[in-house]
Amino acid sequence: MSNGLEFPVSENIEASENLKDWRPRPRPERKVLEGRTVRLEPLSAAKHGGGLYEASSVPDAGGRFAWLPDYPPETRAAFQPWLDKVEASEDPLFFAVIDKASGKVAGRQTLMRIDANNGVIEIGNIYWGPLISRKPQATEAQFLFTKYAFDELGYRRYEWKCNNRNEPSKRAAERFGFKFEGIFRQHLVVKGENRDTAWYSIIDKEWPALRKAYEAWLDPANFDGEGRQKRRLEDFRAEFGA
């Protein structure tokens, strides 16, 4: 088959999805997202400021903030203008991550680059402090956003982006079930340095199987008495074809 150009059109291209009835989706709300181990609350400077400052002022904060656009807070007073700014922000929309076992603010994350017309949304500005990082709570915090985007808001695409040099973030994206799509070279200037951005996504047709994998991994039966996982999330993803 010829299209009049210098390259052929593949006979095997999947038929385009029929979106004639597509309508813009709602924008995310400032609402509480409740999980078993964590709760996501719309960030309030008054309610969460002190706890978030404490979670962000740990001895290794410099390393934890290395790939974020902001810096660790130097003092509680200096942190306040940032808190006021992000509380008022509509995009990124900031949520505080509450560790339910301790009741403490354990970090924050955002829904951002919100494209309601096309049903596209991104998780970003992630800071998971020592209380939850690399623990089930962090996975559930990510799961709650994904579930909200697909199951409640009806979005078609959920994105994860990071500096291409940020290997821990890339490994996390792959563990969480995001598909690597490519690198945007010289995409941003962050903290005085070039950022080549690695792009990842989950799309709506992938979500049902992935949701089953998350739910199975997060089930209390998957953890022993000391909170250690019995099976990896990747194992459940393979089982459910996610």
C-alpha positions in Angstrom: 0.0 0.0 0.0 1.3 3.5 -0.8 0.5 6.7 0.9 2.1 8.9 -1.6 5.2 9.4 0.6 8.6 7.7 0.6 7.6 5.0 3.1 4.8 2.4 3.1 1.9 2.3 5.6 2.0 -1.0 7.6 -0.9 -3.3 6.9 -0.7 -4.3 10.6 -1.3 -1.0 12.2 -4.0 -1.5 14.9 -7.2 0.3 14.1 -7.6 3.6 15.9 -9.8 3.5 19.0 -13.2 5.1 18.3 -13.4 8.1 20.6 -16.3 9.9 18.9 -18.2 9.9 22.2 -15.2 11.1 24.3 -15.8 14.0 26.6 -13.4 15.9 28.7 -12.9 14.4 32.1 -13.3 16.1 35.5 -10.2 17.8 37.1 -9.0 16.1 40.3 -10.6 17.5 43.4 -9.1 18.4 46.8 -10.4 15.3 48.5 -9.0 12.7 50.9 -7.9 9.4 49.3 -8.0 6.7 51.9 -5.9 3.5 51.9 -5.1 0.8 54.4 -1.6 2.0 55.4 -1.7 5.6 54.1 -4.1 8.5 53.6 -3.6 11.2 51.0 -4.9 14.6 52.2 -5.0 17.8 50.2 -2.0 19.7 51.4 -2.7 22.3 54.0 0.0 24.6 55.3 -1.6 24.9 58.7 -2.4 21.2 59.1 0.6 19.6 57.5 3.4 22.2 57.6 5.0 21.1 60.8 4.9 17.5 60.0 6.1 17.9 56.5 9.0 20.1 57.7 10.0 17.3 60.1 9.8 14.6 57.4 11.8 16.8 55.0 14.6 17.8 57.5 16.2 14.4 58.0 20.0 14.0 58.0 20.0 12.6 54.4 17.6 15.2 53.0 20.2 16.5 50.5 20.2 13.1 48.8 16.5 12.7 49.0 15.9 16.1 47.3 18.6 15.6 44.7 16.3 15.1 41.8 13.4 17.3 43.0 13.0 20.9 41.7 13.1 22.3 45.2 15.6 22.1 48.1 15.3 20.7 51.6 13.9 23.4 54.0 16.6 25.1 56.0 14.3 26.4 58.8 10.6 26.1 59.6 10.1 29.8 59.0 11.9 29.6 55.6 9.6 26.6 54.7 6.4 28.6 55.1 6.4 30.6 51.8 6.8 27.3 49.9 3.9 25.7 51.9 1.6 28.7 51.2 2.5 28.6 47.5 1.8 24.8 47.0 -1.4 24.9 49.1 -2.8 27.4 46.7 -1.6 25.6 43.6 -4.1 24.0 41.3 -1.5 22.3 39.0 0.5 20.8 40.5 -2.1 19.7 43.0 -0.3 18.8 46.2 -1.3 16.0 48.6 0.3 15.2 52.0 1.0 11.5 52.6 -0.1 10.4 56.1 1.3 7.2 57.6 -1.8 5.8 59.3 0.1 3.7 61.8 1.8 6.7 63.4 -0.5 9.5 62.2 2.5 11.4 61.0 3.0 13.3 57.8 5.4 11.1 55.9 5.8 13.0 52.6 4.0 14.6 49.7 3.1 14.0 46.0 1.2 15.8 43.3 -1.1 15.3 40.4 0.2 17.6 37.7 0.2 18.6 34.1 -3.5 17.9 34.2 -5.0 17.7 30.8 -8.7 17.1 31.4 -9.6 17.5 27.7 -7.5 14.6 26.7 -7.6 12.6 29.9 -3.9 12.8 30.7 -2.4 13.3 34.2 1.0 12.8 35.8 2.3 12.0 39.3 5.2 14.2 40.3 7.0 16.2 43.0 7.2 13.0 45.0 8.9 13.1 48.4 8.5 10.0 50.5 10.4 10.4 53.7 12.2 7.7 55.8 8.9 6.7 57.5 7.5 5.2 54.2 10.2 5.2 51.5 10.8 1.7 50.1 8.0 0.4 52.2 4.4 -0.8 51.4 3.1 2.7 52.3 4.9 4.3 49.4 3.5 1.7 46.9 0.0 2.3 48.3 0.4 6.1 48.0 1.2 5.6 44.3 -1.6 3.1 43.9 -4.2 5.5 45.4 -3.3 8.2 42.8 -3.5 5.6 39.9 -6.8 4.3 41.1 -8.2 7.8 41.5 -7.0 8.8 38.0 -8.5 5.8 36.2 -11.4 4.6 38.3 -12.9 7.8 39.5 -11.8 10.5 37.0 -11.8 8.2 34.0 -8.5 9.4 32.5 -6.9 7.5 29.6 -3.2 8.1 30.5 -1.2 8.3 33.7 2.4 9.5 33.4 5.7 9.3 35.4 8.6 11.4 34.3 12.1 11.8 35.8 15.6 12.8 35.1 17.2 10.2 32.9 20.1 10.0 35.4 17.7 9.2 38.3 18.1 5.5 38.3 16.1 4.8 41.5 13.1 6.7 40.0 13.4 4.7 36.7 13.5 1.4 38.7 10.5 2.5 40.7 8.5 3.4 37.6 9.2 0.0 36.1 8.3 -1.8 39.3 5.0 0.1 39.5 4.1 -1.0 36.0 4.8 2.1 34.0 5.9 1.5 30.4 9.1 3.3 29.2 8.4 5.5 26.2 11.6 7.3 25.5 13.8 10.2 26.4 13.2 13.9 25.8 16.7 15.3 25.3 17.5 18.7 26.8 13.9 18.9 28.1 14.4 21.1 31.1 16.9 23.1 33.1 16.7 22.1 36.8 18.8 23.5 39.5 21.2 24.9 36.9 21.7 21.6 35.1 20.4 20.0 32.0 17.6 17.4 32.4 17.1 14.8 29.8 13.7 13.4 30.8 12.7 9.8 30.8 9.0 9.3 30.0 6.8 6.4 31.3 3.1 5.8 31.3 0.2 3.5 32.1 -2.8 3.7 29.9 -6.4 2.8 30.7 -6.5 -0.6 29.0 -3.5 -1.7 31.1 -5.0 -0.7 34.4 -7.5 -3.5 35.2 -4.8 -6.2 35.3 -2.4 -3.8 37.1 -5.0 -3.0 39.7 -5.4 -6.7 40.5 -1.6 -7.0 40.9 -1.5 -4.0 43.3 -4.4 -5.2 45.3 -2.9 -8.7 45.7 0.5 -7.3 46.7 -1.0 -4.8 49.2 -3.2 -7.5 50.8 -2.1 -8.0 54.4 -1.8 -11.7 53.7 1.2 -10.9 51.4 3.3 -9.8 54.4 4.7 -11.7 57.3 4.6 -10.7 61.0 7.6 -8.3 60.5 6.1 -6.6 57.5 8.2 -8.4 54.9 6.7 -9.1 51.5 6.1 -12.8 50.6 5.8 -12.1 46.9 7.0 -9.2 44.9 4.8 -6.8 43.0 6.5 -7.9 39.8 5.4 -11.5 40.5 1.8 -10.5 40.8 2.1 -8.4 37.7 3.4 -11.4 35.8 0.5 -13.5 37.2 -2.1 -11.1 36.1 -0.4 -10.1 32.8 0.2 -6.5 33.9 
